[in-house]
Amino acid sequence: MSLPSKGRFLVKTEVTVYFSDCDPMGHCNNARFFTFMEHARVQYYKRLKTLDLRHMNPQSAFGFIVAEASCTFESPAHVDETLVIGIRISEIRNRSFIMEYEIREKKTKRLVATGRTAQVMFNYNKKKSFPIPVTMKRQVSKLEGRAL
């Protein structure tokens, strides 16, 4: 499966680095980046009816879990910086999908971090994974502007 050209993130969101996000050295703590990526995922999901967490019914048992998460830190982020998080689904597999992240400082466009998560479709009642619905694949392809 080919990945889109570098820098092609059609979905973006912003976060501000707060004082409470920083460690004693004055840098945004590495753990916060996983929260920033989570924020971007939720914004992405809001654009897809099948994944919009605000409308999911816990009784339906339909859902997904984050099975893997990684982050590569390129430069430090500091208090009051605005970070722009680009997010895309780069690959859809049978039961899982891969999301990629690019985090840049808004004013300078400095690359701060990149990340990757793997989500697995999961039935919480049966405690097992299930294939990604065709409707979801179509919605993602439409949002991404390409076949996946």
C-alpha positions as CSV (number, residue, x, y, z in Angstrom):
1,M,0.0,0.0,0.0
2,S,1.5,3.3,-1.0
3,L,1.5,6.2,1.4
4,P,0.4,9.7,0.3
5,S,3.1,12.2,-0.6
6,K,5.0,13.7,2.3
7,G,3.1,16.5,4.0
8,R,-0.4,15.5,2.7
9,F,-2.5,15.8,5.8
10,L,-6.0,16.9,4.9
11,V,-7.2,16.8,8.5
12,K,-5.5,19.2,10.9
13,T,-6.2,20.5,14.4
14,E,-4.4,22.8,16.8
15,V,-3.4,22.6,20.5
16,T,-1.7,25.1,22.7
17,V,1.2,24.0,25.0
18,Y,0.3,25.0,28.5
19,F,2.6,25.5,31.5
20,S,1.2,22.3,33.1
21,D,2.3,20.3,29.9
22,C,5.9,21.1,30.6
23,D,8.6,19.3,32.5
24,P,11.1,21.0,34.9
25,M,13.4,21.6,31.9
26,G,10.8,23.9,30.3
27,H,10.0,21.4,27.5
28,C,6.6,19.9,26.7
29,N,6.7,16.5,28.4
30,N,6.9,13.6,26.0
31,A,3.8,11.9,27.5
32,R,1.6,14.9,26.4
33,F,2.3,14.2,22.8
34,F,0.2,11.0,23.1
35,T,-2.6,13.2,24.4
36,F,-2.2,15.6,21.5
37,M,-2.4,12.7,19.1
38,E,-5.5,11.4,20.8
39,H,-7.0,14.9,20.4
40,A,-6.3,14.8,16.7
41,R,-7.8,11.3,16.4
42,V,-11.0,12.5,18.0
43,Q,-11.2,15.4,15.6
44,Y,-10.6,13.0,12.7
45,Y,-13.3,10.7,13.9
46,K,-15.8,13.6,14.1
47,R,-15.4,13.8,10.3
48,L,-16.5,10.2,9.9
49,K,-20.1,9.2,10.8
50,T,-19.1,5.6,11.6
51,L,-16.3,6.6,14.0
52,D,-17.8,9.8,15.6
53,L,-17.4,8.9,19.3
54,R,-20.2,11.4,20.3
55,H,-22.7,9.2,18.6
56,M,-21.5,5.7,19.4
57,N,-23.8,3.6,21.5
58,P,-21.9,1.6,24.1
59,Q,-24.6,-1.1,24.0
60,S,-23.8,-1.9,20.4
61,A,-20.4,-3.2,21.4
62,F,-19.0,-1.6,18.2
63,G,-15.7,0.0,18.7
64,F,-12.0,0.0,18.3
65,I,-8.9,0.0,20.5
66,V,-5.5,1.6,20.1
67,A,-3.2,-1.4,19.8
68,E,0.1,0.4,19.2
69,A,1.4,4.0,19.6
70,S,4.8,5.6,18.8
71,C,6.2,9.1,18.7
72,T,9.4,10.4,17.4
73,F,10.5,13.7,18.9
74,E,12.2,16.1,16.5
75,S,12.4,19.4,18.4
76,P,11.1,20.6,21.8
77,A,7.8,22.4,22.2
78,H,7.5,25.2,24.8
79,V,4.8,27.0,26.8
80,D,2.4,29.1,24.7
81,E,3.4,27.6,21.4
82,T,0.6,26.5,19.2
83,L,1.0,23.1,17.6
84,V,-0.7,22.1,14.4
85,I,-1.3,18.4,14.2
86,G,-1.8,16.8,10.8
87,I,-3.4,13.4,10.9
88,R,-4.3,10.8,8.2
89,I,-5.2,7.2,7.9
90,S,-2.3,5.8,5.8
91,E,-3.4,2.2,5.6
92,I,-6.5,0.1,6.1
93,R,-6.1,-3.5,6.8
94,N,-8.7,-6.2,7.3
95,R,-9.3,-5.6,11.0
96,S,-7.1,-2.6,11.7
97,F,-6.1,0.8,10.4
98,I,-2.9,2.9,10.7
99,M,-3.0,6.6,11.6
100,E,0.0,8.9,11.0
101,Y,0.7,12.3,12.7
102,E,2.8,15.3,12.0
103,I,3.1,17.9,14.7
104,R,4.5,21.3,13.7
105,E,4.9,24.6,15.6
106,K,2.4,27.0,13.9
107,K,4.4,30.2,13.4
108,T,7.7,28.7,12.2
109,K,6.3,25.4,10.8
110,R,9.2,23.7,12.7
111,L,8.7,19.9,12.9
112,V,8.2,19.0,16.5
113,A,7.2,15.3,16.3
114,T,5.8,12.6,14.1
115,G,3.7,9.7,15.3
116,R,1.9,6.5,14.4
117,T,-0.9,4.5,16.0
118,A,-2.6,1.3,15.0
119,Q,-6.3,0.9,15.8
120,V,-8.1,-2.5,15.8
121,M,-11.8,-2.8,15.4
122,F,-13.1,-4.5,18.5
123,N,-16.4,-6.0,19.8
124,Y,-16.4,-5.3,23.5
125,N,-19.2,-7.8,24.2
126,K,-17.4,-10.7,22.5
127,K,-13.9,-9.5,23.4
128,K,-12.6,-10.0,19.9
129,S,-11.7,-8.1,16.8
130,F,-13.8,-7.9,13.7
131,P,-13.4,-6.8,10.0
132,I,-13.5,-3.1,9.2
133,P,-17.0,-2.3,7.7
134,V,-17.1,-1.5,4.0
135,T,-19.0,1.8,4.8
136,M,-16.1,2.9,7.0
137,K,-13.5,2.1,4.3
138,R,-15.5,4.2,1.8
139,Q,-15.9,7.2,4.2
140,V,-12.1,7.1,5.0
141,S,-11.2,7.0,1.3
142,K,-13.5,9.9,0.6
143,L,-12.1,12.0,3.4
144,E,-8.5,11.2,2.4
145,G,-9.2,11.8,-1.2
146,R,-7.8,8.5,-2.4
147,A,-8.4,4.8,-2.4
148,L,-7.1,2.9,0.6
